[in-house]
Amino acid sequence: MLTDKAGKGVQYDAPRPGQSAHNPLRTGGNLLQLVSPEGERISHPEFDLWIKDIGDEQLGSLLEDMTVIRRIDTEATALQRQGELALWPPLLGQEAAQIGSSRSLRDDDFVFPSYRESGVAYIRGAHVSEIAQVWRGNALYSWDPKRINMATPQIIIGSQSLHATGYAMGVQLDGASTAVLAYFGDGATSEGDVSEAMVFAASYQAPVVFFCQNNHWAISEPVRVQSHVQLADRPTGFGIPSLRVDGNDVLAVMAATRWALDRARSGGGPTFIEAVTYRMGPHTTADDPTRYRDPNELEDWAAKDPILRLRRLLDAKGLLTEDLESRVKAKADAVAAELRTSCVNMPDPQPLDVFNHVYSTPNSWIERQKDQYSRYLNSFNQPVEEGAL
């Protein structure tokens, strides 16, 4: 059920392929912002309704969430530099986009992430060891998708958008009121998979929200080169409404995502959200952004830091107390320590385990390969006769 400006519900009919009468086109327009970089609360006649339940306690919880996932990120980066992780994709600067959107989801909604949504995974219930194990090289997957209703990280740029649309079409056929959220970056909008996903989502009015974290950089390619229009303008060509939101404003992100998810559940079809944020760190820990990025740009975005913005709002409301600060720090320290301990003590997988996850049932072809590889491994334990080499 959608809510209009008067707070009244708007009922959508069950969608049919190609139907658009109940899909009011909303273009990207101006940047939606509910909290300024200085921490000033900005009222909005429509989107304030979508965060009216966010009181003082919830604001403190949002600060805790954002601080914790930043600490996970900095700890994981340190672990990679120390040789405990093979690689890590930092999320520094994108905390508001990930927390605002993930905290808008219901438990029964399903998420299709890229490789950078470790903060979303944490909020959905993934253990920090599950988040780390794939980046340590100990597993080909992270968590159980069925347990937390979130697919494992997708490395192939943009392909998760197709998976999300297909899943959403399945939800539609089941008659469920579940919504699907697909995460990707600005670089993914240049991939054909994303365009194909939007074609099908629009044609079948699938209950999927495309959440684009525009962090301005596709590795070393700036978004201004990739697109000469705002990314939120692109989906209108497919007949998909879009919103352009300040991705460093956790309340604006939450309001926009709640609106879009509710619209999807109510039969309104897909929505595209462009969350304008900035990748403060490297693309991954294998990248050196100083080779291509202007330090002045980094300084400008540091002033728009999402956590600093929320802290300023809390301070202005008299809520940034010593008790809150202590609680947030203790939680962040505990999660970081848990990540480090679980990572350092993570057992290496058994070599033969790779054969156990190819087919759901025993397969003679795989069993033969497993036997051959087992004998090969055992050959290293056999004594070598003198002069045999």
Secondary structure, DSSP 4 states (H G I P E B T S, - for coil): -EE-TTS-EEPPPPP-TT--TT-------SPB-SB-TT--B---TTGGGGGTT--HHHHHHHHHHHHHHHHHHHHHHHHHHTTSSS-----TT-HHHHHHHHTT--TTSEEE--SSTHHHHHHHT--HHHHHHHHHTS-S--S-HHHHTBPPPP-STTHHHHHHHHHHHHHHHHT----EEEEEEGGGGGSHHHHHHHHHHHHTT-SEEEEEEE-SEETTEEHHHH-SS-GGGGGGGGT--EEEEETT-HHHHHHHHHHHHHHHHTT---EEEEEE----S-SSTT--GGGT--HHHHHHHHTT-HHHHHHHHHHHTT---HHHHHHHHHHHHHHHHHHHHHHHTPPPPPGGGGGGGS-SS--HHHHHHHHHHHHHHHGGGSPPPTT--
